[in-house]
Amino acid sequence: MKPSLIFILSLLVFFHHASSFSLPGQQDGYAGRCIGAIINCEYDTAFSIVDSVMAADTADPLAPILRLTAIGIRDIDCDTLLDSADFFRTYRTAEERIAAHEKANGVSSYSKMLLGFCKGFRSAYYLRENFYFTAMRNGFKALNLLDESYILDSTNTDPLFLLGLYEYAKGELKRRLWWILFWYPGSKKTGIARLWSCVNNGHLTAEAALFALADIYAREKKPDACAPVIERLTRDFPKSRFTLWAKAKYFESRRLYYEAGLVYELLAASYAAEPTGGFNALFTRNLQAHMLLQSGQRKDAADSCRAILRDTVSGRKAEVYNDTKKLLQRISDGESE
């Protein structure tokens, strides 16, 4: 999965267990229904649930954040930005309601963490729009808030989730550029340990940490560590496209390219059924063709390429189309991946 998708998905699963904070009112019930819809990519249902709650209770601080979650996940899932005005309108409402919640109830580890994840959404938005310095500024604000949250209550291990991801990322950067950044603090081992702490002790981020660990272990080509994580995600979220992405990357890490291709085929069919899923439908069909070739299924790979090339495309799809043409040419020339 893309890094931005892992980040946003972590926020999604964070709110899946928001009921652990015993918030007032009927938040437990609607939050579970809304997040269940988002995880299964049923975004219209999620918006319907949260919009009705926001209209009925104008002080609820969780409802606009759930709406922000649905917007972010939908746009990342379909790899497009559908309504930036709606994003910022919802973001402002979330900040206002969190501030009002703190005024009425005081600053707490929970409120700091809630605001930290809210800032994280904004950072992820700017990252997708290639405003890197703005994304970095908001990202550091999010991390500072999460650090403050943990200081306020060290028994709340959930802030360690994004702090652990950040520690891992610093360690990975240091590994890649060690001759320049030999002085740079950051440990991949510490980052992974923090994520497992979330899995074992977190009230909110256990599943989110599992998604992150699945991605990390697949990237690091550690299939034995990745397998039980994938099994758990498949058990808990069998209908989720995000689980399918994780499974595809897992199979690739094990060089099970045919199996990865089958998962990409499922993803392509799922995206094709979405009104805004056209790009990812094409993208995953292209990935399926690559997997077929790597698994030695040259004829099937060529047929898959020809099926893609029958469509007329433009814009960003043209890049995928051109890659498919090059792939078909390599197949015709007898080359392999």
PyMOL commands that set and color helices and strands:
alter all, ss='L'
color gray80, all
select helices_A, chain A and resi 3-16+18-21+27-39+43-56+62-77+84-105+109-128+132-152+160-176+188-201+206-219+223-236+241-253+257-272+278-294+298-309+317-332
alter helices_A, ss='H'
color red, helices_A
deselect
rebuild
show_as cartoon
